[in-house]
Amino acid sequence: MATAGREVRRNRDADWNAWPVAEYLAENYRRLHPCDRGVIRHHSAFYRQFPPDSLARTLELGAGPNLYPLMPATAAGRRVEAVEPSAAGRAYLRRQLTHGPEDSWEPFYALARALDPALPRTLAEALTRVHVVRGDAGTLTEGRYDTASMNFVAESVTEDFGEFTALCEAFVRAVRPGGGLVAAFMAGMPSYRIGQGPLWPACPVDEPALRAVFGPHTTALRVTRLAKDRTLPEYGDDGVLLLTARRTTP
């Protein structure tokens, strides 16, 4: 939440091209944390409802340098588009696709494949389905995707709840009517720092907020919670909210 007496910071007020990829990975993804296990289990269950190779195009919005949300999509999704506005994030993703994934991602993929044996045999093979796209919520084409995923994005890029709402609505519109949505949000997280770096804008959200934002545009909306992961740095959150839904059919 914005500090009293300070203007609310929006997405455009942060230099996302300077996102600290190395520090972010070191703090969050160099080993498999309990919260990662929970998100992978949740997302794998979502994607297992679709037969292998049945989704022509899937979206990972704001992919950043986090590979693991891409993994469960690669059994059902023939083309997974990792849409990312940050030059630093895109550069990292492209290195993983071009030169092969770092070894630290292997435990994440081992879990994903144990949960869904239809996934490609190796992470490198799975990543051949991923295509890095420069863009953000404002560049998405309505109805382009069969399913869409978003993880720790909309609540982590703005202090303005109205802008958070608009980002989530663009995420919903990106899938065709009836298309599936899966997402993870940091619950109650205020603006935060990675290491000793600058303050990045964030908007604290809870389950009622997610239901208010997604409810008018979706059906089969389900929100569950993961407990706060004490093995991660202290970002001021109180756990993770997991969401699945389908875009409303006219």
C-alpha positions as CSV (number, residue, x, y, z in Angstrom):
1,M,0.0,0.0,0.0
2,A,1.2,3.5,-0.7
3,T,2.8,5.3,2.2
4,A,0.8,8.1,3.7
5,G,1.7,11.4,2.2
6,R,3.3,9.8,-0.9
7,E,1.6,9.7,-4.3
8,V,0.3,6.4,-5.4
9,R,2.8,4.8,-7.8
10,R,1.5,3.2,-11.0
11,N,3.0,0.7,-13.4
12,R,4.5,3.4,-15.6
13,D,6.4,4.9,-12.6
14,A,8.8,2.0,-12.3
15,D,11.7,1.1,-14.6
16,W,10.8,-2.5,-15.4
17,N,13.6,-2.8,-17.9
18,A,15.9,-2.6,-14.9
19,W,14.2,-5.4,-13.0
20,P,16.9,-7.1,-10.9
21,V,16.8,-10.6,-12.4
22,A,19.8,-12.1,-10.7
23,E,18.7,-10.9,-7.2
24,Y,15.1,-11.9,-7.8
25,L,16.1,-15.4,-8.8
26,A,18.5,-15.7,-5.9
27,E,15.8,-14.7,-3.4
28,N,13.0,-16.8,-4.8
29,Y,13.8,-19.5,-7.3
30,R,17.2,-21.0,-6.8
31,R,15.5,-23.8,-4.8
32,L,12.0,-25.3,-4.7
33,H,10.1,-23.6,-1.9
34,P,6.9,-25.0,-0.3
35,C,4.9,-22.2,-1.9
36,D,6.3,-23.2,-5.4
37,R,5.1,-26.7,-4.8
38,G,1.7,-25.5,-4.0
39,V,1.4,-23.3,-7.1
40,I,2.8,-26.1,-9.4
41,R,0.3,-28.6,-7.9
42,H,-2.6,-26.1,-8.4
43,H,-1.6,-25.2,-12.0
44,S,-0.9,-28.8,-13.0
45,A,-4.4,-29.7,-11.9
46,F,-5.8,-26.9,-14.1
47,Y,-3.9,-28.0,-17.2
48,R,-4.6,-31.7,-16.7
49,Q,-8.2,-31.1,-17.6
50,F,-7.1,-30.5,-21.2
51,P,-5.9,-33.4,-23.4
52,P,-2.3,-33.2,-24.6
53,D,-1.7,-30.9,-27.5
54,S,-5.4,-29.7,-27.4
55,L,-4.7,-25.9,-26.9
56,A,-3.5,-24.1,-29.9
57,R,-2.2,-21.0,-28.0
58,T,-1.8,-20.3,-24.3
59,L,-0.7,-17.1,-22.5
60,E,1.7,-16.5,-19.7
61,L,1.2,-12.8,-18.9
62,G,4.1,-11.0,-17.3
63,A,6.3,-14.1,-17.4
64,G,9.4,-12.4,-16.1
65,P,12.3,-14.7,-15.3
66,N,10.1,-17.3,-13.6
67,L,10.1,-20.5,-15.7
68,Y,8.0,-22.7,-13.5
69,P,4.5,-21.4,-14.4
70,L,5.3,-22.1,-18.1
71,M,6.0,-25.8,-17.3
72,P,2.5,-27.2,-16.7
73,A,1.2,-25.6,-19.9
74,T,3.5,-27.5,-22.2
75,A,1.6,-30.7,-22.3
76,A,-1.7,-29.3,-23.5
77,G,-0.4,-26.1,-25.1
78,R,1.1,-26.4,-28.5
79,R,2.3,-22.8,-28.4
80,V,2.9,-21.0,-25.1
81,E,3.4,-17.2,-25.4
82,A,5.4,-15.7,-22.6
83,V,4.4,-12.0,-22.8
84,E,6.8,-9.8,-21.0
85,P,7.3,-6.0,-21.0
86,S,10.8,-6.0,-19.3
87,A,13.9,-6.1,-21.4
88,A,15.7,-7.8,-18.6
89,G,13.0,-10.4,-18.2
90,R,12.9,-11.1,-21.9
91,A,16.6,-11.4,-22.2
92,Y,16.7,-14.0,-19.4
93,L,13.9,-16.0,-20.9
94,R,15.5,-16.0,-24.3
95,R,18.8,-17.3,-22.8
96,Q,17.0,-20.2,-21.2
97,L,15.3,-21.1,-24.6
98,T,18.5,-20.6,-26.6
99,H,21.2,-22.0,-24.4
100,G,19.1,-24.4,-22.3
101,P,17.6,-24.0,-18.8
102,E,19.7,-23.5,-15.7
103,D,20.0,-26.6,-13.6
104,S,18.2,-24.9,-10.7
105,W,14.9,-25.3,-12.6
106,E,15.2,-29.1,-12.8
107,P,13.5,-29.8,-9.4
108,F,10.6,-27.6,-10.5
109,Y,10.2,-29.5,-13.7
110,A,10.6,-32.9,-12.0
111,L,7.6,-32.0,-9.8
112,A,5.6,-30.8,-12.7
113,R,6.2,-33.9,-14.7
114,A,5.5,-36.2,-11.7
115,L,2.1,-34.5,-11.5
116,D,1.5,-34.7,-15.3
117,P,3.5,-37.4,-17.2
118,A,2.1,-36.0,-20.5
119,L,4.6,-33.2,-20.2
120,P,7.6,-33.4,-22.6
121,R,10.4,-35.7,-21.3
122,T,12.8,-32.8,-20.5
123,L,12.5,-29.2,-19.6
124,A,14.6,-28.2,-22.6
125,E,12.0,-30.0,-24.8
126,A,9.1,-28.4,-23.0
127,L,10.7,-24.9,-23.6
128,T,10.6,-25.5,-27.4
129,R,6.9,-24.7,-27.1
130,V,7.5,-21.4,-25.4
131,H,7.8,-18.2,-27.5
132,V,8.9,-14.9,-25.8
133,V,6.8,-11.9,-26.8
134,R,7.4,-8.3,-26.0
135,G,4.2,-6.8,-24.6
136,D,2.0,-6.2,-21.6
137,A,-1.7,-6.3,-20.7
138,G,-2.3,-3.3,-22.9
139,T,-1.0,-5.0,-26.0
140,L,-3.1,-8.2,-25.7
141,T,-5.5,-9.1,-28.5
142,E,-9.0,-10.0,-27.1
143,G,-9.9,-13.6,-27.4
144,R,-6.5,-14.7,-28.8
145,Y,-5.8,-17.5,-26.3
146,D,-7.4,-20.8,-25.3
147,T,-6.1,-20.4,-21.7
148,A,-4.2,-17.7,-19.8
149,S,-1.9,-17.8,-16.8
150,M,-0.7,-14.9,-14.7
151,N,1.6,-15.3,-11.6
152,F,2.5,-12.6,-9.1
153,V,2.0,-9.8,-11.7
154,A,-1.0,-7.6,-11.5
155,E,-0.7,-7.0,-7.7
156,S,3.1,-6.5,-8.0
157,V,3.3,-3.7,-10.5
158,T,1.0,-0.9,-9.2
159,E,-0.2,0.7,-6.0
160,D,-3.5,1.7,-7.7
161,F,-6.3,-0.7,-7.2
162,G,-8.1,0.7,-10.3
163,E,-5.1,-0.1,-12.4
164,F,-4.8,-3.6,-10.8
165,T,-8.5,-4.1,-11.8
166,A,-7.8,-3.0,-15.4
167,L,-4.8,-5.4,-15.7
168,C,-6.9,-8.3,-14.5
169,E,-9.7,-7.4,-16.8
170,A,-7.3,-7.4,-19.8
171,F,-6.0,-10.8,-18.7
172,V,-9.6,-12.2,-18.7
173,R,-10.4,-10.6,-22.1
174,A,-7.2,-12.2,-23.6
175,V,-8.9,-15.6,-23.6
176,R,-11.8,-16.6,-25.9
177,P,-15.2,-16.8,-24.3
178,G,-15.3,-20.0,-22.3
179,G,-11.5,-20.1,-22.1
180,G,-9.7,-21.0,-18.9
181,L,-7.8,-18.8,-16.5
182,V,-5.3,-19.7,-13.8
183,A,-3.4,-17.3,-11.6
184,A,-1.5,-16.8,-8.4
185,F,-1.3,-13.6,-6.4
186,M,0.7,-12.5,-3.3
187,A,-1.9,-11.9,-0.7
188,G,-1.8,-8.6,1.2
189,M,1.7,-7.6,-0.1
190,P,2.6,-3.9,0.1
191,S,5.2,-2.3,-2.1
192,Y,8.4,-4.3,-1.8
193,R,12.2,-4.4,-2.4
194,I,14.3,-7.1,-4.0
195,G,17.6,-7.2,-2.0
196,Q,18.7,-3.6,-1.3
197,G,17.2,-2.2,-4.5
198,P,14.5,0.4,-5.1
199,L,10.9,0.1,-3.9
200,W,8.7,-1.6,-6.4
201,P,4.9,-0.7,-6.5
202,A,2.4,-3.3,-5.3
203,C,-1.3,-3.4,-4.4
204,P,-2.4,-5.5,-1.4
205,V,-5.2,-7.8,-2.4
206,D,-7.3,-10.4,-0.6
207,E,-9.9,-13.0,-1.6
208,P,-12.9,-10.6,-1.6
209,A,-10.9,-8.2,-3.8
210,L,-10.2,-11.0,-6.3
211,R,-13.9,-12.1,-6.3
212,A,-15.0,-8.5,-6.9
213,V,-12.6,-8.0,-9.8
214,F,-13.0,-11.4,-11.5
215,G,-16.6,-12.3,-10.6
216,P,-18.4,-10.1,-13.1
217,H,-16.4,-11.5,-16.0
218,T,-16.1,-15.2,-15.2
219,T,-17.8,-18.4,-14.3
220,A,-16.6,-21.3,-12.1
221,L,-14.5,-18.9,-10.1
222,R,-12.5,-20.6,-7.4
223,V,-10.0,-18.9,-5.0
224,T,-7.9,-20.8,-2.5
225,R,-5.0,-19.8,-0.3
226,L,-1.5,-21.1,0.5
227,A,-0.1,-20.3,3.9
228,K,2.7,-17.8,4.2
229,D,6.0,-19.4,3.2
230,R,8.5,-18.6,5.9
231,T,11.4,-20.0,3.8
232,L,11.1,-16.9,1.5
233,P,12.3,-13.4,2.2
234,E,9.9,-11.1,4.1
235,Y,7.9,-9.2,1.6
236,G,5.1,-8.2,3.9
237,D,2.6,-10.7,2.4
238,D,0.4,-13.1,4.2
239,G,0.4,-16.0,1.8
240,V,-0.6,-16.8,-1.8
241,L,-4.0,-16.7,-3.4
242,L,-4.7,-19.2,-6.2
243,L,-7.4,-18.6,-8.8
244,T,-9.1,-20.6,-11.5
245,A,-12.1,-19.5,-13.7
246,R,-13.5,-19.4,-17.1
247,R,-14.3,-16.3,-19.1
248,T,-18.0,-15.7,-19.3
249,T,-19.6,-16.8,-22.6
250,P,-22.0,-14.2,-24.1
